[in-house]
Amino acid sequence: MRLKLGRPDLGQYAHRFDVSPATGPLGVTFLGVASLLLDDGETAVMTDGFFSRPSLAKVALGKVSPDLARIDAVLSRAGVDRLAAVLPVHTHYDHAMDSAVVADRTGADLVGGESTAYVGRGHGLPAERIRVATPGEPMTYGKFTLTLVESHHCPPDRFPGEITDPVVPPVKVGAYKCGEAWSILVEHTSGANALLQGSAGYVEGSLAGRRADVAYLGVGQLGVQSEDYIRTYWAETVDTVGAKRVVLTHWDDFFRPLDRDLRALPYLGDDLDVTMRVLDELAAESGASIHFPTVWRREDPWA
């Protein structure tokens, strides 16, 4: 455990919350941690859908389960009543715990690896609504093409391994093992494309030959890695796909409910200030810009 107390002040990054509001049919809405809603007015897909956000005490000492009231409140506020697909970036509780509920509420497919399938089965989601992805094989939902590429969780992975039995909440958080971790590539018929990198991990060379103009880059735990690790992570994601606009996710304190103002994770678990210092240097070298998304706001990162 790190001894540095407190947490980064998001106020120093206020000017970075500058992604343009969406004015056209295609938009992305940040809903905390690595949950992103992508919609084009006809079809909508979502990563994770983690909205319960139980307290630290509950996570550390008790059992967790989806909070249906919080999930419904977020879906209502975000204007979500129908989704085509819900895609957990891996199956730790802070990504996948609510995903089957969100899929059930919205008629979506639950898409991921075998571990994600067991999360869906534990919730009782029908088999025809659980889609086990083949790495590298494109999937089409409306005008969106989604490709899941093998990735890794950022070290340390506190709950490694795969889920091999249905997860039936309430359970200890350790029941939500990491499972398959993904880099998600999104292409839209409008020409817009993006990399959705939910966790600050990578598989060397896995994104070679892929292209994305925008990278939604997960930075959870990145600030406690070595500078060499951070540089390699950037090289294997942002530089490899050629993204020139980088929007950061997984920086907010996910023990705090979404109906309160977001704040950064505490220094005991991460250091956003270190992350920003190194990433700003890398962005300058790459000719890229770094931004934060504004929660609840439908934005156009391609504008």
Secondary structure by P-SEA (a helix, b strand, c coil): ccccccccccccccccccccccccccbbbbccccbbbbbccccccccccccccccccccccccccccaaaaaaaaaaacccccccccccccccccccaaaaaaaaccccccccaaaaaaaaaacccccccccccccbbbbcccbbbbbcbbbccccccccccccccccccccccccccccccbbbbbccccbbbbbccccccccccccccccccccccccccccccaaaaaaaaaaccccccccbbbbcccccccccccccccccccccccaaaaaaaaaaaaaaacbbbbbbcccccccccc
